[in-house]
Amino acid sequence: MINVRIIIAVYKNIPFLQKVLDSIEFQTYKNFDVAIVEDGSFPAMKAFIEATSYSFPIHHYTQEDLGFRKNRILNVALRDATQDLLVFIDGDCVLHPKFIESYVKFYNPKVVLFAKRVDLDQKTSQLLLTSKLNNPSVLTMLKNKTKHIEDGIYLPFKPIKTTNRPTMLGCNMGIPLNALKTINGFDEDYENAGYGEDCDVEWRLQKAGFEFKNLKLHVIQYHLYHERPDREDETAISLNLFQQKKKEGLIACKRGLLSLS
């Protein structure tokens, strides 16, 4: 049986995280643990996690809040990982009940798996947050004008093909532990949002020879609505760094799971 670690990146929003954990409780595949990686160290988050009661083990990793250091805390959780497959999500993405089962179905130590997310509208998000419902109906999403509904239709019999043009998002990707060790984990040089936690990893895994499969219509998640900060400047900095990294051509980053510099 495939062992899975679900790694949830969070920052302050406790009601969203609770909804995500509730959706994990109802996963049809049960052989997993959860690592909550917090890019900060807030007493309210700690108190919430310590007070939770779920059927699965939860490990909480924190660090001082010194700006965007998501990759650093991701690596901390990776160093403890022994599982075959690591599934990365964000603390604002509610999971379809078959989410982990579908990732496990397509697990291969030589293959990187990924999918997109449904961007819920404000009304549907509120519906989820104030009820026991974890996966809204297509009719509800259509009525409320949810974006990217096409990514929220579960079709388990749809064939999956290898792709040479992956477009990974850090909120929905399943990566074998051995693959991340090959590239020395996440590059901690990225200290601004964008590119570092997905595009950079995607590029280095591809350069290392791993295959990619898009699990659209198989692994479904619903992104809860919230206002998004303007990070145009940060993204531009990350893009510039990403282009520099590609020119250097290093598969294993210098500041990752291990320090190679």
Sequence and secondary structure as in RCSB ss.txt:
>XXXX:A:sequence
MINVRIIIAVYKNIPFLQKVLDSIEFQTYKNFDVAIVEDGSFPAMKAFIEATSYSFPIHHYTQEDLGFRKNRILN
VALRDATQDLLVFIDGDCVLHPKFIESYVKFYNPKVVLFAKRVDLDQKTSQLLLTSKLNNPSVLTMLKNKTKHIE
DGIYLPFKPIKTTNRPTMLGCNMGIPLNALKTINGFDEDYENAGYGEDCDVEWRLQKAGFEFKNLKLHVIQYHLY
HERPDREDETAISLNLFQQKKKEGLIACKRGLLSLS
>XXXX:A:secstr
   EEEEEEE S HHHHHHHHHHHHT S   EEEEEEESS  HHHHHHHHH   SS EEEE     S  HHHHHH
HHHHH   SEEEEEETTEEE TTHHHHHHHT  TTEEEE   EE  HHHHHHHHTSS  S  HHHHHHTT BTGG
GG   TTS   B SS    TTEEEEEHHHHHHTTSS TT  SSSSTTTHHHHHHHHHTT EEEE TTTS EEE  
      HHHHHHHHHHHHHHHHHT SS SBSSSB  
